[in-house]
């Protein structure tokens, strides 16, 4: 999927920027003892500049509801704290978001998840709102007779509107914003806790400025109770 996405994008004379990062995602989810109601919290610190600088932290609380065993509806908020040593987190972005999620066991070993997310993005340095779609597919294969599993995720980000002037003109334009592809290996430490880690490639389309190729070591720590 990623190769097809990249082949459709325009090319520019300015070469892409390569970086490497470490991302850690801590998630906490509950269905309140088997009810249809759901709650979720993600805390996710990230680095940049070849892992030498702290980049941002994501704080994402959501509330959800199970329409069926497979289908869930969610709504919530994201605080994306962009850090630098001059302004601290003054450039944080605030997102309102809505989400549809489908979770299905295709076989006893293979779990499939589809997630469709809409975001209304409020920027600290821009009066206009960015409207973005996120489309994610996730496959998890449980290795028979073990507590280990393999995981693969691909997520495409698309903006529905453009900001043509100011500091967001290179990052908010109608069309493909970025793509993330992840492959990793995980382990179910206990029924309520699993951890996976692996490589994620992030492509960011910067609309005429240098695009970003980010090589990320990603670790997900997931708690369900």
Residue pairs with C-beta under 8 A, 6 or more apart in sequence:
1 154
1 156
1 179
1 181
2 154
2 179
2 181
2 201
2 203
5 156
5 176
5 179
5 203
6 179
6 203
8 176
9 176
9 205
12 208
12 210
12 211
14 208
14 209
14 210
15 210
16 210
16 211
16 212
16 213
17 210
17 211
17 212
17 213
18 213
18 214
18 215
19 48
19 49
19 50
19 212
19 213
19 214
19 215
20 50
20 51
20 214
20 215
20 216
20 217
21 46
21 47
21 48
21 51
21 55
21 214
21 215
21 216
21 217
22 46
22 47
22 51
22 216
22 217
22 218
22 219
23 44
23 45
23 46
23 47
23 200
23 216
23 217
23 218
23 219
24 44
24 45
24 46
24 218
24 219
24 221
25 42
25 43
25 44
25 58
25 218
25 219
25 220
25 221
26 42
26 43
26 44
26 221
26 223
27 40
27 41
27 42
27 220
27 221
27 222
27 223
28 40
28 41
28 42
28 223
28 225
29 38
29 39
29 40
29 41
29 222
29 223
29 224
29 225
30 38
30 39
30 224
30 225
31 37
31 38
31 66
32 38
32 39
36 65
36 66
37 63
37 64
37 65
37 66
38 62
38 63
38 64
38 65
38 66
38 72
38 74
39 61
39 62
39 63
39 64
40 60
40 61
40 62
40 63
40 64
40 74
40 76
41 59
41 60
41 61
41 62
42 58
42 59
42 60
43 57
43 58
43 59
44 57
44 58
44 60
45 54
45 56
45 57
46 54
46 55
46 56
46 57
46 58
47 53
47 54
47 55
48 54
48 55
49 55
54 83
55 82
55 83
56 80
56 81
56 82
56 83
57 81
57 83
58 78
58 79
58 80
58 81
59 78
59 79
59 81
60 76
60 77
60 78
60 79
61 76
61 77
62 74
62 75
62 76
62 77
62 97
62 99
63 74
63 75
63 76
64 72
64 73
64 74
64 75
64 99
64 101
65 72
65 73
65 74
66 72
67 73
70 102
70 103
70 104
71 100
71 101
71 102
72 100
72 101
72 102
72 103
73 98
73 99
73 100
73 101
74 97
74 98
74 99
74 100
74 101
75 97
75 98
75 99
76 97
76 99
77 94
77 95
77 96
77 97
78 93
78 94
78 95
78 97
78 119
79 92
79 93
79 94
79 95
80 92
80 93
80 94
80 95
81 89
81 92
82 89
82 91
82 92
82 93
83 89
84 91
90 124
91 124
91 125
92 124
93 121
93 122
93 123
93 124
94 121
94 122
95 119
95 120
95 121
95 122
96 119
96 120
96 122
97 117
97 118
97 119
97 120
98 117
98 118
99 115
99 116
99 117
99 118
100 115
100 116
100 117
101 113
101 114
101 115
101 116
102 112
102 113
102 114
102 115
103 111
103 112
103 113
104 111
104 112
104 113
105 111
105 112
106 112
108 142
109 141
109 142
109 143
109 144
110 139
110 140
110 141
110 142
111 139
111 140
111 141
111 142
112 137
112 138
112 139
113 136
113 137
113 138
113 139
113 140
114 136
114 137
114 138
115 134
115 135
115 136
115 137
115 138
116 133
116 134
116 135
116 136
117 133
117 134
117 135
117 136
118 131
118 132
118 133
118 134
119 130
119 131
119 132
119 133
119 134
120 129
120 130
120 131
121 129
121 130
121 131
121 132
121 172
122 129
123 130
123 168
125 166
125 167
125 168
126 163
126 166
126 167
126 168
126 172
128 161
128 163
128 168
128 172
129 161
130 159
130 161
130 163
130 168
130 172
131 159
131 160
131 161
132 157
132 158
132 159
132 160
132 177
133 157
133 158
133 159
133 160
134 155
134 156
134 157
134 158
135 155
135 156
135 158
136 153
136 154
136 155
136 156
137 153
137 154
137 155
138 151
138 152
138 153
139 151
139 152
139 153
140 149
140 150
140 151
140 186
141 149
141 150
141 151
142 148
142 149
143 149
143 150
147 187
147 188
147 189
148 185
148 186
148 187
148 188
149 185
149 186
149 187
149 188
149 194
149 196
150 183
150 184
150 185
150 186
151 182
151 183
151 184
151 185
151 186
151 196
151 198
152 182
152 183
152 184
153 180
153 181
153 182
153 183
154 179
154 180
154 181
154 182
155 179
155 180
155 181
156 176
156 178
156 179
157 176
157 177
157 178
157 179
157 180
158 175
158 176
158 177
159 172
159 173
159 174
159 175
159 177
160 174
161 172
161 174
162 172
162 173
162 174
163 169
163 172
163 173
164 173
169 207
170 206
170 207
170 208
170 209
171 177
171 206
171 207
173 207
175 205
176 205
177 204
177 205
178 202
178 203
178 204
178 205
179 202
179 203
180 200
180 201
180 202
180 203
181 200
181 201
182 198
182 199
182 200
182 201
182 218
183 198
183 199
184 196
184 197
184 198
184 199
184 218
184 220
185 196
185 197
185 198
186 194
186 195
186 196
186 197
186 220
187 194
187 195
187 196
188 194
189 195
191 224
192 223
192 224
192 225
193 221
193 222
193 223
193 224
194 222
195 219
195 220
195 221
195 222
196 219
196 220
197 217
197 218
197 219
197 220
198 217
198 218
199 215
199 216
199 217
199 218
200 216
200 217
200 218
201 213
201 214
201 215
201 216
202 212
202 213
202 214
202 216
203 211
203 212
203 213
203 214
204 211
204 212
204 214
205 211
206 212
